[in-house]
């Protein structure tokens, strides 16, 4: 009986965590490799993938971007916002 209770709690907790995943976890940074996209402020389609619905930059622990590329991404997003390629805030 006790073993059944443990299995049920594991099933419930697994369902709860699986619904909060934004990105599918990959093994490494999406900007590494030969076929990787280049971080550029002129590409708002790529940069918008790393911005939340409210207009805030997503952290690297969610997007799985390395620290080096996260700094370059931050700089490119800020540059694109100043040039009005990306909005500062998204209105509902």
C-alpha positions in Angstrom: 0.0 0.0 0.0 2.8 2.5 0.9 4.6 1.7 -2.4 1.4 2.6 -4.4 1.2 5.9 -2.6 4.8 6.8 -3.6 4.2 5.9 -7.2 1.0 8.1 -7.3 2.9 11.1 -5.9 5.6 10.7 -8.5 3.1 10.6 -11.3 1.3 13.8 -10.1 4.6 15.7 -9.7 5.8 14.6 -13.1 2.6 16.0 -14.7 2.9 19.3 -12.9 6.5 20.0 -14.0 5.9 19.0 -17.6 3.3 21.7 -18.3 5.7 24.5 -17.3 8.4 23.8 -19.9 8.9 26.6 -22.4 11.6 25.2 -24.5 12.5 21.6 -25.1 15.8 21.0 -23.3 18.7 20.4 -25.7 22.2 19.3 -25.0 23.9 22.7 -25.6 23.7 26.3 -26.6 21.5 26.8 -29.8 24.2 29.2 -31.1 27.0 26.6 -31.3 27.8 24.4 -34.3 28.1 24.8 -38.0 24.5 25.3 -38.8 23.9 27.7 -35.9 22.3 31.1 -36.6 24.4 34.3 -36.1 23.3 36.7 -33.5 22.5 40.0 -35.3 20.4 43.0 -34.3 19.0 43.1 -37.8 17.2 39.8 -37.4 14.1 40.5 -35.2 12.6 37.1 -36.0 15.5 35.3 -34.3 15.6 37.8 -31.4 11.9 37.6 -30.7 12.3 33.9 -29.8 14.3 35.0 -26.8 11.8 37.6 -25.6 8.8 36.8 -23.4 5.2 37.8 -24.1 5.5 40.9 -22.0 8.7 42.0 -23.8 11.3 40.9 -21.3 14.4 38.9 -22.2 14.2 35.3 -21.2 17.0 34.0 -18.9 19.6 31.6 -20.1 18.4 28.9 -17.7 15.2 28.7 -19.7 16.6 29.2 -23.2 19.8 27.1 -22.5 22.0 29.8 -24.1 25.7 29.9 -22.9 26.9 33.0 -21.0 29.0 34.3 -23.9 26.1 34.1 -26.3 23.6 35.5 -23.7 25.7 38.7 -23.4 25.7 39.0 -27.2 22.0 38.3 -27.4 21.3 41.0 -24.7 23.3 43.5 -26.6 21.6 42.7 -29.9 18.1 42.9 -28.4 18.9 46.3 -26.8 20.3 47.6 -30.1 17.2 46.4 -32.0 14.9 48.1 -29.5 16.7 51.4 -29.9 16.4 51.2 -33.7 12.7 50.3 -33.4 13.1 46.8 -34.8 11.7 45.3 -31.6 9.3 47.0 -29.2 10.3 47.8 -25.6 6.9 46.6 -24.2 4.2 44.5 -25.8 0.6 45.9 -25.2 -2.3 43.5 -24.6 
